[in-house]
């Protein structure tokens, strides 16, 4: 099975680009929920939001309830049990979901890969899709004190793509665009903020 849903290839790096506060994290949470529905074991790595907020976003999506309803309805174990039985495509059981919060600007690709491999070994499963929110606030272990943002993001993209290839994982993350691209109807590679190396590396 070389392809995850939507035509995304495993062992690849997919990067969404959009302006600030446009909903990239919500989109990533939606992807995670959809992967689980289709039977793919999925990990959501956040270096920004609290894990509880990620759980709420993905959970509301999976259970088909609104965010405003989630806090109350998630406490009703019988209701949640019934809703969980509806998760999945009916063809195959839903995948497992793992959510991990790392400190902002401190998690390296090595840290993330070690955690994910530990999940596979401990739980005895194979992960398929990894969602990372988001690439720009990871730490570059190759040059942790460097001020060159072009090299930082380029090397992070290379390391994430290498991690995807080594483990046959689909990795999806997001990045921001430059202010000059805000409200544009046609975003180009030139609009990627901080490093063109990201767009050159991603699949």
N, C-alpha and C positions, 0 to 999 in steps of 0.2 A: 504494500500500500504506500505508494510514493507521493500521494496527493492528499492534503487535508481539504476541508470543505472550501468551496468558492474558487477552486482551481489553484490554491496556494500549494507550492511544492514543499515537501519536507526538506530538511537540510538547507534551508534558505532563510534569508533575512528580509522581512517586509517592513517598510517604514512609512507610516502615515505622516503627512505634513499639513499643518494648518496654523492659522493665526492663534494668538493667545486667547484663552477662555472661549474657544469655539466649540468645545465638546470632545476633544481628542480622548480624554480619559473615559468618558461615557461610551465612546465608540469602542475603545479597547475592552471595556467591561462587557459590552454587547457581543464582541467577538468571542470572549472567553465563555460566555453563556451558550453561544451557538455551538462552539466546539464540544462542550459537555453534552449538549442535546444530541449531537450526532455521534456520540460514543467515543470521542477522543479524550484521553487523559490529559488534563490541562493544568498548568501552573500559572498563577498570576503573581508577578513580582512587582511590588510597588516601592519606589524610592521617594514617593511624594505623599500620597494619601495614607491615612491610617488603615490598617487591615480591616477594622470593623466597617469602615465606609465602603471598602471594596466589596466585602461580604454583602453589605446591604444592596449595593448596585447590581452585583451579579445575581444575588438571591432574588431580588425583585423581578429581574428579567427572567430567570429560570422558572419562577413560580407564577409568573404572569399576574403580578400584583403591583400596585403603584408604590412608589417610594414612601408616600405619606401613610400608606396602609401597613408598610413592612414592620415597623416597630411593634405594633399591636398584634398583628396576625402571626408574626414569627414566634410569639410566645405561646401560641395555641398548638401544642404538639400533635393533636389529632388532625387539625387542619393542615399543618405542614406535612404530616405523613401522607395524607390524601393527595396533596398537591405534588409531592415528590413522585408519586406513582404515575403522574402524567408527564413527567420530564422524559424526553427521549423521542425518537422518531417512530417507535413502534417496531422498527426493523431490528434494532440492536439496543442493548441497554445503554443508559447514559454513561459518559466517562466520569472519572473521578476529578475533583477540583481541589487544588492546593493553593493557598494564598499565603504569601510571606512578605512582611514589611522589613525593608533594610533602611538604615539611616540615610538621609539625603546626602548625596555627594561623598559617601563613604564606602558603598558597596562596589567592589570590582567585579569584572566578569568572572574571575577565578572564584570569588566568594559565591556568586550566583550558581556557577556550574557545580561547585562542591555541594551546595545545598540540594540542587536538583538531582544529582547523582545519588546523594544520600537518601532522598525520597524514593527513588527507584529501588535502591537496595533494601531499604527498610520495609517498604510496603510490598515490594515484589511485583512491581508493574513497570511498564514502559511508558514514559511520557511521550506525548505526540506534539502538543502545541504549548509554546511558552509565550506569555504576554508580559511585556516589560513596560512599565509606566514610570519614567521614560528614559531614553538613551542619554540625553544631555545632562542629567543629574546623577549619572554613575561616576565612579572614580576610575581614572586611568592608572592601572598598576604599573604600566611601563614608564610613566613619567608623572608621578603623583603631584609634583610641585611645579609642573610646567604651566606657563601662562599662555601658551600658544593654543588657542581654541581650535584652530584648523586641525592641528595634529592630534589634539585630544579626541575630538569627535571622529576623525578618520580612523584612529587606532581603536577606539571603542567599537566602531562599526566593523572593522576587520576582525576584532576579537569575538564579537557576537556572531559574526558569520562563520568564523572558525568553530565556535562552540556548536552552532547549528549543524555544521557539516560532520563534526566528530561524533555527535550523538544522534544524528538523523532526526533532529527536532525542527519544526517550523518555529521561527522566532518572529514575533510581531511587536513593534515598538512605535514610538511617535517622536516627532520633532517639531519645532516651531519654524515658521517662515519669517523673513525679514518684514519690517513695517511697510516697505515699499510694495509688498505683495498683498497687504490687507485689502479686503473688498474686491480683489481681482477675480474675474470670472474664469481666468485661465492661468493657474499657477505653473511656473516653469521651474526647471532645475536651478536656475539662477536665483530663485526666491528662497532657497533653503538657507536658514540662518546658520552662522558660525563656521560651517565647513562644507565646501563642495565635495570633500572627500567622502562624506556620508552618502550623497547621491551616487557617487561613482562606485561605491562598494556594495550598496544594497541591491537585492535582486529585483 
